[in-house]
Amino acid sequence: VQLQAYGGGLVQAGGFLRLSCVASGRTFSSYGMGWFRQAPGKEREFVSGIDWSGGTTDYADSVKGRFTISRDNAKNTVYLQMSSLKAEDTAVYLCASVLVRYGSIRRTANGYNYWGQGTLVTVSS
């Protein structure tokens, strides 16, 4: 599986962005998907995850109520709609996938098998 993330950029605090992650292959609907982020000098952290069907989602407390994850299995794409952005949301955002159709959404990086290259989100205050 190859993942390609898009949609990062520079935005003012309070603004919004939508990130997309497109996956290759024909079995996208069998993969749980996650978004992580990594700011300079900080560890990679979980942002949001979605199960294979799109029926279950999970969010880090820091983004709950501001970010929304969704997926379109027909387009092999997972989205992260980000609103009310804050300066502390500045990071490289990475999408990840894991071949699984059971269990809870994984919140740790080592729970995912495939990673995209990341897209930079910069929020100016």
N, C-alpha and C positions, 0 to 999 in steps of 0.2 A: 504494500500500500504506500502510495506517495501522497503527501499532503502539501498543499500550497495555500498559504494564508495571504489575504489581501485586505486592504481597507484602512490601514493605519495612516496616520498623518498628524499634522499640528492643529490643535483646536484650543479655543479659549475655555477657561474654567466655566462650568455650567453648560457647555455645549454637548454635542452628541456625535457619535461615530457608529458605523456598523461594520464589523469585521466579518469576513467570509473565509471559510476554509473549504477548499475543493479537494476531494479525494479521488484517486484513480481506482480502477478496478470495478468489478461487478457485484461485490458483496458488501457494499457500504452499509446496507441495512442490517448487517449482522454485527456492526461495530458500535461499541459505546464511544462517545466522543467527549473530549475535555478541552477546556481553555485554561492555560496557565500564563503567568507573566513573570518577568524577571527584570527588576530594576538594577541599575549599576551598583555593584557592591553588595547586592542582596541575593538571597536564595530564591530559587524558583518557587512560586507559590500557586496554589490552586485558585482558580477564579470561578469556574463553573463547569458543570458536566451535564450530559444528557444521555439517556439510555438509547438502545438501538431503535426503539419505536418512536421516541420523542415524547412518550407519555410520562416520563419521570425526569425531573431536573433537580439540580442542586447548585447552591451558590455559597461562596465565601461570605461571611458576615459583612465584610467590608464593602461588598458590592450589592448585597441583597436589597431589592427595591429600586435599584438604579440600572442594573444590567439584566438582559433577558437573552437566554440561549434558546435556539430553535434549530430545527433541521428539516431539510427537504430531501428525502431519500431518492426521489426521482431525479434530482439534480446532483446527487452525491455531495451535498453541501451542508455545512453547519454554520450557523450565524451567531454572532454575539452583538446584540444591540446594546450600546452603551449610552447612557444619558446622565445628565447632572454630573459631568465629569469633573474631577478634582485634580489638583496638581499631583497628588500622591498616586493617581492612576497611571502616571507616566511610567512606561516600561515597554519592553519587547513582549508582545503577546504571541504565544505559541499554541497551535492546536495539536492535539494528540488523539490517538485512537487505540482501542484495544478490542480484539475479537472476542466478544462475550455477549451472551443473551440472557444472563441471569445475574442475580446478586445486586448489591447496591452500587451506586455510582462511586467510582474510585476517586479519591481525593489526593492521592500521592503520585508523584511523577513516576515512581517505579511500577505503578500499576498499569502503565501504558506501554505499548510495544512500538508504536510508530509516531514520529514527530515531524511537523513541518518546520520550515526555516524561520518562522517568526515574522511579525510585522511591527514596526515601531509606532507607538502612540505617545505623543508628546502633548501634555496639557499645560498651557501657560496660565499663570495666575495673574 
